[in-house]
Amino acid sequence: MVEPSARFQEVQIPLDEPVDGVAAVSGVLGVPEWWPTGSRVGVVLAHASGRDMNDPLVEGIQRRLTERKYLALRFNFPFAEAGKSRADAMPVLERAFRHAVAVLSRDPSAAPAHLFVGGIGLGAQVAVRAAATRLRVDGVFALGYPLHARDEPTKHVRAEPLYRLVAPILFVQGSRDRNCDLDTLRRTLTRVGVPKTLHVIPEADNMLAVPRRSGRPAEDVHQETLEAVDVWMRSVLGA
């Protein structure tokens, strides 16, 4: 059911130490009407490298999840907040991600009972790494997960964090993703011990964008991605 009166709040997320002069990053928290009643599910969504939290896919998914009664947060990594295109070091990204997750529990009386984390590209990579360490989550969704170096599916495979996951994971991958060969991903997933789901979007690239010749508008692909994430989260929760 779509929630008609969701509200969206701009938030500031303090960092434990400044990064490139940035002491806090911006975020947008989507709060459903009547929160915190109901199933109380929180979602944190991170953007890709070279993008920020206002990337149309990130913004669209966060907004629609909020309308479907999820407490949903999107936010900037420090490099995006500083207006830079080059991503921060992974430890910096992971710390920023954890600070973002903490936003959902600022009010203990309204904290979510369930938590899902995810992102697109670099954001998916950070979410997986966070969930593979000390972050307790109900599930992780990886959109356009960068499994390996561009066009080199046998080199620099970034699979180790996947093997350490203790929560279910969803992959939404494009069939033309040059950073994630589907055969390599499927072989990798045979060694991942948690429940895993793979949803493939035909002709989509690493940013889940499809070429014009496909005849599919971006909005259609965004909707398919949203449905895949929503259906999967509900199945994890047994809803």
Salt bridges, closest charged atoms under 4 A:
GLU3 OE1 - LYS69 NZ 3.92
ASP16 OD2 - ARG95 NE 3.55
ASP16 OD2 - HIS99 NE2 3.92
ASP20 OD2 - LYS84 NZ 3.28
ASP55 OD1 - ARG51 NH1 2.65
GLU59 OE2 - ARG74 NH2 3.88
GLU94 OE2 - ARG129 NE 2.95
ASP138 OD2 - HIS114 ND1 3.42
ASP151 OD2 - ARG178 NH2 2.36
GLU160 OE2 - ARG164 NE 2.66
ASP183 OD1 - ARG186 NH1 3.86
GLU203 OE1 - ARG213 NE 3.82
GLU219 OE2 - ARG64 NH2 2.11
ASP220 OD2 - ARG216 NE 2.80
GLU224 OE2 - HIS199 NE2 2.73
GLU224 OE1 - ARG216 NH2 2.75
GLU227 OE2 - ARG68 NH2 2.58
ASP230 OD2 - ARG68 NH1 2.64
ASP230 OD1 - ARG234 NE 2.88
